[in-house]
């Protein structure tokens, strides 16, 4: 799995907002942590949007995003096979 601080780009159908609810847009997420889910095809990803790291951002929460992300996408990201 990708390490904290890794940036992952997820496309529609590669993520879910909750079990069974497919994502409809592309998102870039800076990973805070990755956790198992009940569906072995997906893992819970906690993270921030890239804009949280801008100097003008004042993001004080532990994470801004909580998404189910395809484990295939996460594995490919960790292996350096995805931008």
N, C-alpha and C positions, 0 to 999 in steps of 0.2 A: 504494500500500500504506500501511497505517497507520504512523504514526511510533512510535518507542519511547516507552513511557509511556501509549500509548492502551489503553483498556480495551475488550475485545471480548467479547461474550457469544455462545457457540456452543451450538447446540441439537443434540439427537441427529440423526444423519445429516449434519450440517454439518462434522463432524470425524472423523478416524481416528487411532487410537493408533499404527498402523503401516499400511502400504499394504494396502488391502482389508479392514481391521478397523474397521467403523463404530462411532462412539461411541454410547453408550446413555444418556448423561445430559447435562444442561446444565452448562456451566462458564463462569465469568467469568475472563478471563486479562488480565493487564497485560503488554503486549507488550514484550519485550526486543529481538527482531530477527525478521525474516521472510526466508526463503530459498526458492529454487526447489526443486521436487521433480521427479521423473521424470514424474509425472502432471500435465499442465498445468491440471487442474481444482483442484489442491490446492497449497498452499505449506506448508513447514515453519515453524511458529511456535514460537519459544522465548520463554518468559515466566514470570511468577509469578502465583500466586493473589492475590486482593486482600488476604487475611489476612497476606501477607508484609510489607505496609506498616504493619501495626499497630505502635504503639510497643512493645508487649511482644514482638514477633517479632524473632528474631535470625537472619534468613536470610542466610547468608554465601556461598551458592552463586550462580553467574552466572545460572542459571535453574532453575526447579522443574518446568516443564512443557515437553515437546517433543511437539507435535501437528501432524498434517497438518490444515490448515483450508481450507475451500472458498475459492477466490480470489474468488468472487462475494460471500461474506460479508465478506472483508477489504476489497474495493473499496467495498462499501456502507458499511462502518464508516468508511473513510477519507473518503468523500463526505458523512458525517454523516447517512446515511439509515437507520442502525440505532442503537438505544440502546446 
